[in-house]
Amino acid sequence: MPSITAVRGDITTQQVDAIVNAANNAMRGGGGVDGAIHRAGGPAVLEDCIARFPDGLATGDAGWTTGGDLPSRWVIHTVGPNFAAGQRDRSLLTSCYRRSLEVADELGARSVAFPLISAGIYGWPKGDAIAAAVETIRATRTSVEEVRIVAFDQATRAQVAAALD
């Protein structure tokens, strides 16, 4: 099981092998974390998305691209369920974390930073989004040694830290 820490900060500045992007099905960039990663990573991230995911990516699945201009070598893109649009199957959310760790293993990544998938504009209740992340990361067999759950604000970081205790 990897060591898991709660971090307050910007996921695009994390010094890890791979960062996880909370992407949309089209895999062409978007708002929130997705937009921030595409802006910081530069055009190489989008070019790789177009080449690797011509038909997009299914909800609950994950795939990777270059990190482009990011400090991380790779971006692992995963599509979380849109709670606000009625996608409330929790197994799709937990699949995002499990599949992202599987992709990290395929890449040989030893350190990975996750955002809280689906907890932003997709409206997944934050407490359950945190529980799903922590439970799934702890339960997934992986060679990843370090996982960071990156929160944009101190209150969320404190909630994640409490869930890890």
Phi, psi and chi 1 to 4 in degrees:
 res  aa     phi    psi   chi1   chi2   chi3   chi4
   1 MET       -  134.4  179.6  172.7   71.7      -
   2 PRO   -72.2  158.0   26.2  -33.1      -      -
   3 SER   -74.8  138.4   69.2      -      -      -
   4 ILE  -121.4  129.1  -52.2  169.5      -      -
   5 THR  -129.2  151.2   55.3      -      -      -
   6 ALA   -94.8  130.6      -      -      -      -
   7 VAL  -129.3  135.8  176.0      -      -      -
   8 ARG   -95.5  129.2  178.7  179.6  179.5  -95.7
   9 GLY   163.1 -163.8      -      -      -      -
  10 ASP  -104.8  119.7  178.2  -14.1      -      -
  11 ILE   -61.1  -27.3 -162.5  161.2      -      -
  12 THR   -71.9  -11.3   67.7      -      -      -
  13 THR  -106.7    3.7   64.1      -      -      -
  14 GLN   -69.3  132.5  -62.9  -62.0  -55.0      -
  15 GLN   -90.8   79.2  -60.1  -81.9  -25.6      -
  16 VAL  -135.8  168.7  -68.6      -      -      -
  17 ASP   -65.6  -41.0  -65.1  -28.6      -      -
  18 ALA  -143.6  140.9      -      -      -      -
  19 ILE  -108.8  151.4   61.3  171.0      -      -
  20 VAL  -100.7  133.7  176.0      -      -      -
  21 ASN  -104.3  128.4  179.2   20.9      -      -
  22 ALA   -82.2   88.9      -      -      -      -
  23 ALA   -90.7  174.6      -      -      -      -
  24 ASN  -107.4  170.1   59.1   48.1      -      -
  25 ASN   -59.9  -31.0  -65.8  104.7      -      -
  26 ALA   -72.3  -25.2      -      -      -      -
  27 MET    60.5   39.2  -63.2  -66.0  -68.2      -
  28 ARG  -124.6   22.4  -60.3  -62.0 -179.0  -97.2
  29 GLY    88.8  168.5      -      -      -      -
  30 GLY  -175.2 -145.8      -      -      -      -
  31 GLY  -101.1 -173.4      -      -      -      -
  32 GLY    56.3 -137.8      -      -      -      -
  33 VAL   -58.3  -42.5  169.6      -      -      -
  34 ASP   -58.0  -49.4 -167.1   17.6      -      -
  35 GLY   -63.6  -41.7      -      -      -      -
  36 ALA   -62.1  -42.7      -      -      -      -
  37 ILE   -66.0  -43.3  -72.5  171.5      -      -
  38 HIS   -64.8  -40.2  -84.0  -91.3      -      -
  39 ARG   -64.7  -47.4  -77.5 -171.4  -59.4  -82.9
  40 ALA   -70.8  -33.0      -      -      -      -
  41 GLY   -80.0  -19.1      -      -      -      -
  42 GLY    80.4 -176.6      -      -      -      -
  43 PRO   -64.1  -22.1   18.6  -27.5      -      -
  44 ALA   -62.5  -33.0      -      -      -      -
  45 VAL   -65.9  -48.9  176.5      -      -      -
  46 LEU   -63.7  -42.2  178.6   58.3      -      -
  47 GLU   -58.9  -41.6  -70.0  167.2    9.9      -
  48 ASP   -68.7  -37.7 -143.4    3.6      -      -
  49 CYS   -60.1  -45.2  -80.0      -      -      -
  50 ILE   -63.2  -42.2  -68.5  167.7      -      -
  51 ALA   -69.7  -43.0      -      -      -      -
  52 ARG   -85.1  -27.4  -69.0  178.5 -175.3  -80.9
  53 PHE  -129.4   62.4  -50.6  102.9      -      -
  54 PRO   -61.2  -26.7   21.5  -31.5      -      -
  55 ASP  -108.0   15.4  -60.3  -42.8      -      -
  56 GLY    80.9 -161.1      -      -      -      -
  57 LEU  -141.0  141.0 -167.2   63.6      -      -
  58 ALA   -74.2  150.2      -      -      -      -
  59 THR   -58.9  131.4  -58.3      -      -      -
  60 GLY    91.9   -9.3      -      -      -      -
  61 ASP   -98.5  171.8 -157.8   -0.8      -      -
  62 ALA  -146.3  153.1      -      -      -      -
  63 GLY  -155.8  173.5      -      -      -      -
  64 TRP  -125.6  157.8   65.2  -84.3      -      -
  65 THR  -138.9  175.4   63.9      -      -      -
  66 THR   -58.7  158.8  179.2      -      -      -
  67 GLY   -86.8   -7.1      -      -      -      -
  68 GLY    57.0 -123.9      -      -      -      -
  69 ASP   -86.6    3.6  -63.6  -30.5      -      -
  70 LEU   -73.5  158.1  -67.3  160.2      -      -
  71 PRO   -69.5  -20.5   15.0  -21.3      -      -
  72 SER   -83.2  148.8   59.1      -      -      -
  73 ARG   -71.5  -37.4 -178.2  171.9  178.1 -171.4
  74 TRP  -128.4  155.7  -60.2  -70.4      -      -
  75 VAL  -114.6  125.3  176.3      -      -      -
  76 ILE   -99.8  114.0  -62.0  171.8      -      -
  77 HIS   -93.0  133.8  -56.1  -94.1      -      -
  78 THR  -138.5  145.4 -169.4      -      -      -
  79 VAL  -107.6  110.4 -179.3      -      -      -
  80 GLY   -82.7  160.7      -      -      -      -
  81 PRO   -71.8  144.7   25.0  -31.7      -      -
  82 ASN   -93.7   92.7 -171.9  -24.4      -      -
  83 PHE   -57.3  -41.8 -169.6   91.5      -      -
  84 ALA   -63.2  -25.9      -      -      -      -
  85 ALA   -96.5    9.1      -      -      -      -
  86 GLY    97.3    0.8      -      -      -      -
  87 GLN   -84.4   95.8  -64.8  177.1  -27.7      -
  88 ARG  -119.1   19.2  -60.1 -171.8  175.8  178.5
  89 ASP   -78.6  106.8 -178.9   -9.8      -      -
  90 ARG   -60.8  -27.8 -168.1  174.7 -166.8  -98.0
  91 SER   -63.9  -26.2   69.8      -      -      -
  92 LEU   -69.0  -37.7  -69.7  171.9      -      -
  93 LEU   -68.0  -47.2 -179.8   57.3      -      -
  94 THR   -66.1  -31.0   58.6      -      -      -
  95 SER   -61.3  -33.8  177.3      -      -      -
  96 CYS   -59.2  -45.6  -69.3      -      -      -
  97 TYR   -69.2  -44.3  -68.9   96.8      -      -
  98 ARG   -62.9  -48.4 -172.5  177.2   58.3 -102.3
  99 ARG   -65.2  -36.3  -76.2  -72.6  -58.5  128.5
 100 SER   -63.4  -40.6  -67.1      -      -      -
 101 LEU   -68.0  -35.4  -71.0  169.1      -      -
 102 GLU   -63.8  -42.7  -70.7  169.7   -2.4      -
 103 VAL   -64.8  -41.4  170.1      -      -      -
 104 ALA   -57.8  -41.7      -      -      -      -
 105 ASP   -63.8  -41.2  -76.9  -16.8      -      -
 106 GLU   -60.5  -36.2  -68.0  167.0   13.8      -
 107 LEU   -80.2  -19.1  -65.8  168.4      -      -
 108 GLY    83.9   17.3      -      -      -      -
 109 ALA   -70.2  136.4      -      -      -      -
 110 ARG  -107.3  -17.9  -66.1  -67.2  175.6 -106.2
 111 SER  -132.8  133.8   56.1      -      -      -
 112 VAL  -138.5  137.6  177.7      -      -      -
 113 ALA  -113.2  128.0      -      -      -      -
 114 PHE  -110.0  143.7  -78.8   92.3      -      -
 115 PRO   -86.1  177.2   35.4  -36.3      -      -
 116 LEU   -83.3  103.9  -77.8  176.2      -      -
 117 ILE   -67.0  134.8  -61.7  162.2      -      -
 118 SER    70.5   -0.6  -67.3      -      -      -
 119 ALA   -85.6   -7.1      -      -      -      -
 120 GLY   -91.5 -118.2      -      -      -      -
 121 ILE   -60.9  -24.3 -167.3   72.1      -      -
 122 TYR   -77.3   -8.7  -80.0    8.4      -      -
 123 GLY    75.5   15.1      -      -      -      -
 124 TRP   -64.7  133.7 -157.3  -82.7      -      -
 125 PRO   -55.1  127.9  -25.6   34.8      -      -
 126 LYS   -57.0  -43.9 -168.2  179.0  -71.7 -175.3
 127 GLY   -58.6  -43.4      -      -      -      -
 128 ASP   -73.9  -32.4 -169.0   50.9      -      -
 129 ALA   -62.3  -41.3      -      -      -      -
 130 ILE   -65.9  -46.6  -67.7  167.3      -      -
 131 ALA   -59.9  -43.4      -      -      -      -
 132 ALA   -62.1  -42.2      -      -      -      -
 133 ALA   -63.0  -53.2      -      -      -      -
 134 VAL   -63.4  -48.0  170.9      -      -      -
 135 GLU   -60.4  -45.0  -68.3  164.6   10.7      -
 136 THR   -71.2  -42.8  -53.5      -      -      -
 137 ILE   -62.0  -42.4  -66.9  165.3      -      -
 138 ARG   -65.3  -32.6  -77.8 -175.4  170.8  153.1
 139 ALA   -88.8  -11.7      -      -      -      -
 140 THR   -89.2  127.5  -58.6      -      -      -
 141 ARG   -73.7  125.4  -63.8 -173.4   76.4  161.4
 142 THR  -154.5  156.8 -179.4      -      -      -
 143 SER   -91.4   -4.3  -64.1      -      -      -
 144 VAL   -62.7  132.3  172.2      -      -      -
 145 GLU   -96.2  -32.0  -62.8  165.3    0.2      -
 146 GLU  -131.3  127.2  175.9 -166.1   -0.9      -
 147 VAL  -121.9  131.3  169.6      -      -      -
 148 ARG  -111.9  132.6  -61.4  176.9 -169.3  173.4
 149 ILE  -102.4  112.5  -60.0  175.4      -      -
 150 VAL   -96.6  121.5 -178.7      -      -      -
 151 ALA  -108.2  141.3      -      -      -      -
 152 PHE   -76.2  -25.4 -165.4   70.6      -      -
 153 ASP  -129.1  161.5   60.3   74.8      -      -
 154 GLN   -66.0  -37.8 -177.5   54.6   32.3      -
 155 ALA   -62.3  -42.6      -      -      -      -
 156 THR   -68.5  -40.7  -56.9      -      -      -
 157 ARG   -58.1  -40.9 -167.7 -144.3   63.8   81.7
 158 ALA   -65.7  -38.2      -      -      -      -
 159 GLN   -64.2  -42.1  -74.7 -179.8  -87.5      -
 160 VAL   -64.9  -45.4  173.2      -      -      -
 161 ALA   -59.2  -40.8      -      -      -      -
 162 ALA   -63.8  -38.1      -      -      -      -
 163 ALA   -68.8  -27.5      -      -      -      -
 164 LEU   -78.3  -20.5  -70.0  170.1      -      -
 165 ASP   -76.1      -  -73.8  -18.3      -      -
